[in-house]
Amino acid sequence: MKFEDAVKMKFRCFKCKNTEAEVRKLATTGTGLTKIFDIQSNEFYAVICKNCGYTEFYEKSIIDGKKSVIGDVVDVLFG
């Protein structure tokens, strides 16, 4: 089951108890050279309550069960 589908089935907002949410994917830079060269090595799922806007972030590689090797190598080498 995809993460988005699981959220739609089981979501309940921590703040307002609403049951409708939107899932968005986002990527951010790391630190050091990844930031300078705008290499977006960190990926997340944002789960946003459609009623109050409360947002939770989940690391995409953990949810998807895989690790981003290129981003990790760049971050380790250039910190």
C-alpha beads as a LAMMPS data file, in Angstrom:
LAMMPS data file: protein, C-alpha beads

79 atoms
78 bonds

1 atom types
1 bond types

-500.0 500.0 xlo xhi
-500.0 500.0 ylo yhi
-500.0 500.0 zlo zhi

Masses

1 110.0

Atoms # bond

1 1 1 0.000 0.000 0.000
2 1 1 1.292 3.452 -0.877
3 1 1 1.938 5.936 1.919
4 1 1 -0.602 8.377 0.489
5 1 1 -3.326 5.721 0.508
6 1 1 -2.555 4.702 4.080
7 1 1 -2.779 8.332 5.219
8 1 1 -6.146 8.790 3.502
9 1 1 -7.514 5.697 5.254
10 1 1 -6.133 6.264 8.772
11 1 1 -5.433 9.982 9.214
12 1 1 -6.736 11.769 12.274
13 1 1 -5.393 15.252 13.000
14 1 1 -3.527 15.577 16.276
15 1 1 -4.945 19.064 16.895
16 1 1 -8.501 19.259 15.502
17 1 1 -9.356 15.534 15.036
18 1 1 -10.258 16.072 11.354
19 1 1 -9.938 12.962 9.169
20 1 1 -8.995 14.564 5.823
21 1 1 -5.389 15.209 4.861
22 1 1 -3.259 16.056 1.865
23 1 1 0.131 14.422 1.272
24 1 1 2.904 16.329 -0.489
25 1 1 6.473 15.346 -1.266
26 1 1 9.231 17.866 -0.645
27 1 1 13.001 17.942 -0.879
28 1 1 15.522 20.084 0.953
29 1 1 19.250 20.674 0.747
30 1 1 21.619 19.365 3.367
31 1 1 24.518 21.312 4.836
32 1 1 27.873 22.331 3.419
33 1 1 28.370 21.912 -0.318
34 1 1 24.969 20.325 -0.862
35 1 1 23.497 23.628 0.319
36 1 1 25.851 25.745 -1.809
37 1 1 25.168 23.723 -4.971
38 1 1 21.462 23.314 -4.154
39 1 1 21.617 19.499 -4.163
40 1 1 18.333 18.406 -2.637
41 1 1 19.402 15.280 -0.805
42 1 1 16.744 15.192 1.931
43 1 1 13.258 14.067 0.924
44 1 1 10.139 14.099 3.086
45 1 1 6.424 13.470 2.979
46 1 1 4.370 16.320 4.442
47 1 1 0.970 15.280 5.788
48 1 1 -1.246 18.365 6.015
49 1 1 -4.620 18.523 7.762
50 1 1 -7.192 19.960 5.346
51 1 1 -9.073 21.633 8.206
52 1 1 -6.468 23.401 10.376
53 1 1 -3.236 23.060 8.370
54 1 1 -1.333 21.151 11.059
55 1 1 1.591 19.461 9.292
56 1 1 3.718 16.438 10.127
57 1 1 6.885 15.456 8.242
58 1 1 8.057 11.893 7.590
59 1 1 11.416 10.919 6.094
60 1 1 10.680 9.504 2.635
61 1 1 13.526 6.956 2.624
62 1 1 12.251 5.354 5.827
63 1 1 8.625 5.263 4.692
64 1 1 9.550 3.919 1.251
65 1 1 12.049 1.460 2.739
66 1 1 15.050 2.666 0.771
67 1 1 17.958 4.989 1.349
68 1 1 19.158 7.758 -0.971
69 1 1 22.779 6.733 -1.511
70 1 1 23.882 9.751 -3.576
71 1 1 22.617 12.269 -1.026
72 1 1 24.240 10.398 1.858
73 1 1 27.597 10.152 0.079
74 1 1 27.601 13.860 -0.777
75 1 1 26.686 14.818 2.800
76 1 1 29.357 12.550 4.309
77 1 1 32.059 13.823 1.961
78 1 1 31.246 17.514 2.127
79 1 1 29.305 17.788 5.411

Bonds

1 1 1 2
2 1 2 3
3 1 3 4
4 1 4 5
5 1 5 6
6 1 6 7
7 1 7 8
8 1 8 9
9 1 9 10
10 1 10 11
11 1 11 12
12 1 12 13
13 1 13 14
14 1 14 15
15 1 15 16
16 1 16 17
17 1 17 18
18 1 18 19
19 1 19 20
20 1 20 21
21 1 21 22
22 1 22 23
23 1 23 24
24 1 24 25
25 1 25 26
26 1 26 27
27 1 27 28
28 1 28 29
29 1 29 30
30 1 30 31
31 1 31 32
32 1 32 33
33 1 33 34
34 1 34 35
35 1 35 36
36 1 36 37
37 1 37 38
38 1 38 39
39 1 39 40
40 1 40 41
41 1 41 42
42 1 42 43
43 1 43 44
44 1 44 45
45 1 45 46
46 1 46 47
47 1 47 48
48 1 48 49
49 1 49 50
50 1 50 51
51 1 51 52
52 1 52 53
53 1 53 54
54 1 54 55
55 1 55 56
56 1 56 57
57 1 57 58
58 1 58 59
59 1 59 60
60 1 60 61
61 1 61 62
62 1 62 63
63 1 63 64
64 1 64 65
65 1 65 66
66 1 66 67
67 1 67 68
68 1 68 69
69 1 69 70
70 1 70 71
71 1 71 72
72 1 72 73
73 1 73 74
74 1 74 75
75 1 75 76
76 1 76 77
77 1 77 78
78 1 78 79
